[in-house]
Amino acid sequence: MKSAKPNNLLNLSINLAAIFLFLMCLYVVSHSESIPVILGCIFLFSYVANTIFALLHESVHRVYSHTEWLNEIMGIINGALFPTGLTFQRVCHLGHHLRNRTDHEMFDMYYEEDNLFLKRAQFYSILTGIYWLTIPIGWLTYLICPWSYRLLKTDNVAIKHTGAIMLHPFIDHPKKWRIRFELLFVIALQVAIYLLLDLKFLQTLACFWVFGLFWGSLQYADHAWSPRDILKGAWNLKVNPITRWFFLNYHYHQVHHMNPKLPWNHLPKHVDPHEPQPSFLKIYFEMWKGPRPAQAPNPILKEDIKNELSSDEDLRVEKQESCEWNCFKQFIQFSLRNKRYASIAFILYSFSFKNWKMAKRLRHGFCALQVVDDLLDGDRKCQGEPLEVVAKVLQCLETNDWGQSDLHQLFKVYLSQLKSSPDYLEGVEILKVVIEAMMFDRSRVVNKLELNYDQLIAQHRKTFSTSLDILLISMGSSLRTKDAPSILDVFAWCSMYRDLEEDLDKGLVNIPVEVFGEHWPNKSPDKSWARNSKVQEWLKSENIKVQDYSLKAKAELNALIDEPGKKVFLIFVRSMDKYIKKAMSAI
């Protein structure tokens, strides 16, 4: 299935203009006394409201914008104007793509055993605007008494053929509270518009009813008597250019069903000239003749197509693991120990406005590894030796059988979120290595291990390469630290320079044994190491070297492709520059 990048500026420009005309038409219809003006505004409203629906449709498929917060906010606003909730509409519509032209959505045809009266009543409700009215009735029912949706879970043939299956996912949907908050926003916005514009009920109803006639007719003219095929079961309809523009190419519906991730402005170039393109008006007038006997069997949904069409997170009805309070609680504890963690928390939570899913992964992953680091450093109390506690985490990574502790739940949720990444298996293996590297540092303290220069460099590289690589995988970046290896030397120096005194007090000696000799004065109360001439000379030489490391790292980064991983690398290098300047000023 093809995809393309949405045009944010174009969509926003059209959207704002459409909302202005939408509100203007409602106001004029309620306050004008000219019949021609009123009729003209009702007609214009029916077209502009379809433009807003088409943009809602883009948000439903997440192609209004690839900037997630913009896609969702505009989807919520456009949905409220329809009126419906974005997530409510997404679950229904994406489910429609999975059931297209199946018995559940075969409104234009009937089997011999079907109740023909119900079939005709249902079909003509689409043509008379009643279908549009069932949507606000449907979500109001869910908002007030969601339990009632359980009554629709039945094998009754009459109910089955009404399309009621689209409401089944809402019964135990994991995002039920988000859905309800969006629906409350719909009510609030509609009431606000009604009061602020001083609208008249009958005139407003007339606008929405005519819109419902246009909208409902198009929703099924796109499918009526098309092939009974999940993907190809729709038409690319012929329609006049003005209508096509107002409806944002919605009539190219077969292209859309075959490529749901194509934004509306990319649809025309993918229309197959060899495929039938019936006239909208021809299909529309044929629909008034009523449903016909079915001539083809129920289509079979192939597994690969099912997986692709059901990949959206809002279609998942199983409980999605989350422990946001756990994350927030950990950040408070980190920040009370060192204010730099408050800055990290601010960045990660701020990033949620741009990409909630990625920021959530990063938060859980960061907190899980930082708790491990705190345990091994002795900054957090635990029962027993920290090495044994963390060893159980490694064991759980192998078995995927997690306990109920905060630490285990952080890892469980992080891995459940990482599973959607194509680099999931690589991420799990790297996660094991970074934990093993942190455990080795704990062993150095417990066993008073002293490393030479090469051993220290190897340990630093192992620690920081895996830490950065798991971050990049969590972001969905294709870059790895091997693409800019000099950044590891900058990280190693920064960690040593920034945390030297704190590490030494804990018994973690990040000064080579060649510098201080065979026996380090562990936890020297008078900080005699700071006055050791060999240590000072070594620190000075390392501070001079880091300037070259930084220059090399920046050169390597400049040669990389522009993508989020590169930006993160640059942020890290720039943040470490302040420590480099501080170190150089002390020489």
FITOR-46763 format. One line per field, with one value per residue (C-alpha): residue number from 1; x, y negated, z. Coordinates in steps of 0.02 Angstrom, whole numbers. Example, Ala and Ser with C-alpha at 12.3 -4.5 7.8 and 13.67 -1.06 7.14 Angstrom:
// residues 2
nr c(1:2)
x c(615:684)
y c(225:53)
z c(390:357)
***
This chain:
// residues 587
nr c(1:2:3:4:5:6:7:8:9:10:11:12:13:14:15:16:17:18:19:20:21:22:23:24:25:26:27:28:29:30:31:32:33:34:35:36:37:38:39:40:41:42:43:44:45:46:47:48:49:50:51:52:53:54:55:56:57:58:59:60:61:62:63:64:65:66:67:68:69:70:71:72:73:74:75:76:77:78:79:80:81:82:83:84:85:86:87:88:89:90:91:92:93:94:95:96:97:98:99:100:101:102:103:104:105:106:107:108:109:110:111:112:113:114:115:116:117:118:119:120:121:122:123:124:125:126:127:128:129:130:131:132:133:134:135:136:137:138:139:140:141:142:143:144:145:146:147:148:149:150:151:152:153:154:155:156:157:158:159:160:161:162:163:164:165:166:167:168:169:170:171:172:173:174:175:176:177:178:179:180:181:182:183:184:185:186:187:188:189:190:191:192:193:194:195:196:197:198:199:200:201:202:203:204:205:206:207:208:209:210:211:212:213:214:215:216:217:218:219:220:221:222:223:224:225:226:227:228:229:230:231:232:233:234:235:236:237:238:239:240:241:242:243:244:245:246:247:248:249:250:251:252:253:254:255:256:257:258:259:260:261:262:263:264:265:266:267:268:269:270:271:272:273:274:275:276:277:278:279:280:281:282:283:284:285:286:287:288:289:290:291:292:293:294:295:296:297:298:299:300:301:302:303:304:305:306:307:308:309:310:311:312:313:314:315:316:317:318:319:320:321:322:323:324:325:326:327:328:329:330:331:332:333:334:335:336:337:338:339:340:341:342:343:344:345:346:347:348:349:350:351:352:353:354:355:356:357:358:359:360:361:362:363:364:365:366:367:368:369:370:371:372:373:374:375:376:377:378:379:380:381:382:383:384:385:386:387:388:389:390:391:392:393:394:395:396:397:398:399:400:401:402:403:404:405:406:407:408:409:410:411:412:413:414:415:416:417:418:419:420:421:422:423:424:425:426:427:428:429:430:431:432:433:434:435:436:437:438:439:440:441:442:443:444:445:446:447:448:449:450:451:452:453:454:455:456:457:458:459:460:461:462:463:464:465:466:467:468:469:470:471:472:473:474:475:476:477:478:479:480:481:482:483:484:485:486:487:488:489:490:491:492:493:494:495:496:497:498:499:500:501:502:503:504:505:506:507:508:509:510:511:512:513:514:515:516:517:518:519:520:521:522:523:524:525:526:527:528:529:530:531:532:533:534:535:536:537:538:539:540:541:542:543:544:545:546:547:548:549:550:551:552:553:554:555:556:557:558:559:560:561:562:563:564:565:566:567:568:569:570:571:572:573:574:575:576:577:578:579:580:581:582:583:584:585:586:587)
x c(0:66:94:149:187:38:43:20:6:-121:-228:-226:-266:-415:-470:-472:-564:-691:-723:-749:-876:-957:-989:-1036:-1169:-1245:-1251:-1326:-1458:-1513:-1515:-1558:-1735:-1695:-1754:-1628:-1485:-1542:-1556:-1388:-1304:-1385:-1317:-1144:-1146:-1181:-1024:-911:-963:-911:-741:-725:-777:-647:-514:-580:-561:-378:-350:-436:-304:-168:-125:-190:-15:130:150:45:-19:-76:-161:-254:-303:-372:-458:-542:-601:-662:-747:-837:-906:-974:-1022:-928:-771:-608:-566:-748:-746:-574:-627:-786:-704:-547:-661:-757:-596:-580:-763:-784:-910:-933:-1105:-1091:-1088:-1186:-1327:-1355:-1391:-1483:-1491:-1654:-1663:-1643:-1787:-1817:-1916:-1771:-1648:-1746:-1775:-1589:-1542:-1662:-1606:-1438:-1521:-1635:-1507:-1563:-1396:-1305:-1422:-1382:-1200:-1232:-1369:-1243:-1106:-1230:-1292:-1112:-1078:-1233:-1255:-1106:-1170:-1308:-1181:-1172:-1348:-1278:-1164:-1282:-1291:-1460:-1455:-1556:-1435:-1284:-1331:-1354:-1167:-1184:-1019:-932:-989:-925:-746:-811:-879:-710:-603:-440:-460:-639:-601:-515:-665:-785:-685:-684:-873:-896:-792:-911:-1059:-966:-914:-1086:-1170:-1042:-1069:-1257:-1255:-1116:-1191:-1368:-1424:-1603:-1643:-1744:-1627:-1475:-1560:-1597:-1411:-1358:-1498:-1454:-1272:-1328:-1416:-1260:-1142:-1244:-1274:-1089:-1040:-1131:-1128:-941:-976:-1147:-1135:-946:-848:-864:-682:-605:-485:-561:-740:-766:-779:-676:-828:-843:-902:-885:-719:-798:-881:-722:-623:-747:-749:-558:-552:-662:-743:-579:-632:-561:-387:-414:-467:-319:-200:-274:-113:-117:-165:-312:-203:-105:-256:-284:-112:-147:-315:-306:-379:-422:-535:-722:-764:-953:-1041:-1091:-1263:-1291:-1251:-1351:-1512:-1488:-1484:-1661:-1720:-1674:-1562:-1538:-1515:-1335:-1235:-1069:-1015:-947:-765:-623:-503:-326:-211:-79:-210:-294:-130:-97:-272:-284:-114:-182:-168:-349:-409:-327:-462:-346:-288:-136:-7:35:109:117:101:246:352:304:344:516:556:514:637:772:748:758:930:994:908:971:839:704:767:763:585:532:604:523:353:361:402:234:145:237:237:147:186:372:384:293:418:564:494:467:634:731:648:674:861:886:807:927:1072:1013:1000:1175:1248:1172:1061:905:873:825:811:971:1119:1074:1166:1043:893:952:1000:814:777:895:808:638:704:735:570:458:380:377:337:230:367:382:545:472:317:422:517:358:269:423:445:259:274:437:358:288:466:549:707:623:734:891:826:802:979:1053:949:1031:1205:1180:1115:1264:1380:1298:1310:1497:1519:1433:1551:1698:1638:1597:1759:1868:1919:2044:2051:2190:2165:2113:1993:1911:1891:1813:1692:1642:1614:1509:1403:1372:1357:1219:1134:1128:1079:929:877:890:790:656:645:630:795:899:1060:1174:1327:1439:1387:1469:1591:1683:1528:1566:1733:1644:1515:1648:1747:1592:1533:1706:1729:1552:1535:1717:1705:1534:1593:1752:1655:1552:1709:1691:1864:1863:2047:2167:2273:2428:2394:2370:2465:2402:2303:2173:2138:1954:1836:1980:1901:2022:2005:2192:2170:2126:2300:2389:2502:2486:2296:2296:2412:2301:2144:2227:2279:2102:2027:2138:2096:1909:1919:1976:1844:1710:1770:1777:1603:1529:1613:1543:1370:1372:1403:1248:1076:953:836:781:929:1052:962:975:1161:1185:1086:1197:1359:1301:1249:1422:1508:1473:1572:1713:1720:1719:1860:1966:1945:2016:2176)
y c(0:-170:-316:-498:-649:-762:-948:-1029:-1207:-1162:-1063:-1197:-1335:-1241:-1189:-1365:-1432:-1290:-1320:-1506:-1470:-1335:-1459:-1600:-1493:-1442:-1624:-1692:-1555:-1596:-1785:-1821:-1852:-1825:-1655:-1648:-1693:-1561:-1427:-1475:-1465:-1296:-1230:-1304:-1233:-1058:-1069:-1153:-1028:-890:-975:-971:-789:-749:-829:-730:-576:-624:-633:-466:-388:-496:-580:-755:-782:-670:-788:-685:-824:-927:-777:-737:-915:-958:-789:-822:-995:-936:-786:-898:-1002:-847:-809:-655:-611:-580:-415:-357:-394:-314:-149:-143:-197:-90:55:13:39:212:258:170:260:402:460:336:189:256:128:124:310:448:635:733:763:577:471:363:232:201:201:67:-37:-34:-75:-221:-292:-322:-421:-524:-586:-471:-380:-541:-563:-388:-439:-570:-458:-315:-407:-491:-318:-263:-418:-398:-209:-117:50:45:86:262:291:279:429:558:679:611:592:431:346:420:338:165:140:145:238:68:31:193:130:-10:112:138:16:-29:-212:-226:-379:-472:-430:-499:-657:-690:-664:-786:-911:-884:-933:-1082:-1149:-1127:-1214:-1355:-1384:-1380:-1509:-1623:-1637:-1646:-1509:-1458:-1274:-1238:-1336:-1248:-1079:-1118:-1151:-988:-888:-942:-907:-735:-704:-746:-657:-497:-482:-495:-374:-234:-288:-259:-74:-29:125:116:281:381:361:290:173:148:139:-46:-163:-306:-411:-544:-710:-893:-977:-1100:-960:-857:-1003:-1035:-850:-841:-699:-590:-520:-433:-305:-145:-223:-269:-93:-17:-147:-213:-305:-415:-596:-667:-776:-622:-518:-580:-526:-346:-324:-176:-235:-54:-34:-80:-260:-273:-439:-484:-539:-374:-273:-392:-377:-187:-183:-251:-91:2:151:294:483:527:594:631:716:636:583:664:550:613:618:499:369:391:359:203:131:170:99:-64:-70:-128:37:135:189:281:186:82:80:-89:-153:-341:-372:-253:-353:-519:-455:-396:-564:-651:-538:-564:-753:-765:-685:-790:-935:-880:-743:-876:-947:-774:-748:-917:-873:-701:-762:-913:-796:-710:-854:-810:-620:-544:-362:-391:-501:-369:-237:-351:-392:-211:-155:-296:-268:-79:-94:-239:-141:1:-123:-197:-25:25:-142:-128:-281:-179:-55:124:290:389:358:244:361:500:384:329:507:549:413:498:662:583:515:696:767:612:659:498:466:328:213:36:85:242:150:12:142:238:83:19:184:194:22:67:222:120:72:174:167:246:400:295:181:325:388:214:191:346:283:111:190:307:157:69:228:238:64:126:276:156:71:231:320:162:193:70:55:-3:-135:-14:78:-85:-143:25:15:-164:-122:30:-70:-222:-136:-22:-162:-275:-134:-84:-267:-274:-113:-182:-336:-230:-299:-203:-280:-194:-251:-162:-299:-431:-335:-489:-538:-392:-470:-634:-542:-444:-601:-698:-559:-546:-735:-770:-624:-592:-643:-563:-399:-394:-418:-265:-165:-170:-218:-288:-335:-210:-106:-168:-342:-311:-148:19:-35:-171:-260:-211:-343:-451:-572:-713:-692:-666:-602:-779:-836:-691:-765:-614:-620:-806:-782:-643:-748:-892:-781:-708:-884:-932:-772:-800:-953:-840:-711:-845:-912:-736:-696:-854:-815:-638:-703:-833:-692:-596:-604:-725:-627:-630:-523:-650:-791:-695:-667:-853:-898:-785:-855:-1035:-997:-924:-1077:-1173:-1045:-1056:-1246:-1231:-1104:-1210:-1365:-1269:-1219)
z c(0:-51:67:51:159:202:162:333:270:135:256:389:265:193:367:438:286:297:483:449:310:419:560:442:356:523:578:416:408:585:564:382:321:137:77:-69:50:176:41:-31:139:177:12:43:221:154:46:175:310:191:174:363:365:231:341:491:380:352:541:564:451:532:367:406:472:522:672:791:904:754:675:836:886:715:708:875:818:648:729:854:710:620:765:830:928:836:920:909:722:700:778:671:509:519:562:402:303:379:342:174:61:186:245:390:269:121:123:-65:-85:8:23:6:194:236:299:146:241:361:215:123:281:316:137:120:287:203:64:176:304:445:435:482:631:697:727:864:934:937:1030:1149:1195:1227:1332:1440:1452:1373:1441:1310:1174:1245:1180:1003:1028:956:810:760:570:570:689:602:437:516:534:724:732:716:895:973:1005:1118:1249:1333:1236:1329:1278:1338:1446:1304:1193:1324:1353:1165:1161:1305:1204:1057:1166:1240:1069:991:1138:1134:947:968:1110:1047:872:942:822:788:810:653:539:614:596:414:382:462:382:205:246:308:141:42:161:179:-8:-45:94:7:-175:-160:-127:-199:-312:-319:-318:-158:-118:43:-48:-220:-159:-197:-347:-415:-456:-590:-521:-571:-522:-398:-300:-306:-235:-93:-49:-61:-188:-76:-234:-278:-151:-226:-227:-45:7:-81:-6:159:202:47:88:-12:-127:-185:-235:-415:-478:-422:-510:-629:-797:-840:-688:-705:-657:-650:-628:-450:-510:-601:-446:-336:-440:-451:-262:-254:-338:-179:-138:-261:-239:-194:-341:-254:-92:65:30:129:221:190:342:272:225:394:485:383:402:588:638:712:902:920:849:990:1110:1230:1384:1341:1478:1551:1713:1689:1876:1906:1782:1859:2033:1976:1897:2061:2153:2020:2023:2213:2201:2055:1968:1796:1800:1813:1648:1569:1632:1562:1391:1385:1442:1325:1181:1213:1124:964:974:1122:1082:1060:1214:1316:1259:1301:1474:1523:1452:1535:1705:1698:1663:1783:1926:1886:1888:2054:2133:2077:2130:2303:2276:2308:2446:2408:2498:2472:2360:2212:2094:2138:2115:1943:1895:1911:1784:1661:1695:1660:1495:1445:1507:1486:1653:1754:1937:2012:2076:2005:1919:1838:1780:1701:1599:1557:1491:1400:1307:1265:1185:1096:1016:872:822:682:790:941:950:929:1066:1189:1159:1181:1339:1412:1370:1446:1608:1611:1589:1738:1841:1805:1878:2036:2039:2026:2185:2281:2233:2231:2051:1977:1787:1673:1539:1400:1514:1568:1388:1341:1488:1447:1265:1308:1430:1321:1152:1217:1315:1162:1043:1150:1150:960:941:1057:945:788:722:596:665:791:888:762:640:753:864:929:1027:1144:1192:1232:1337:1430:1469:1522:1638:1716:1736:1798:1918:1967:2149:2175:2095:2196:2357:2310:2273:2083:2021:1845:1850:1768:1884:1790:1859:2045:2070:2133:2288:2278:2443:2441:2513:2571:2695:2655:2465:2452:2275:2221:2272:2189:2055:1939:1950:1912:1762:1696:1718:1627:1480:1469:1470:1325:1227:1242:1129:987:1031:1020:853:780:847:768:601:604:649:510:385:443:363:442:552:737:793:726:816:980:954:924:1080:1184:1110:1138:1317:1351:1278:1439:1538:1412:1429:1618:1614:1495:1601:1750:1658)
***
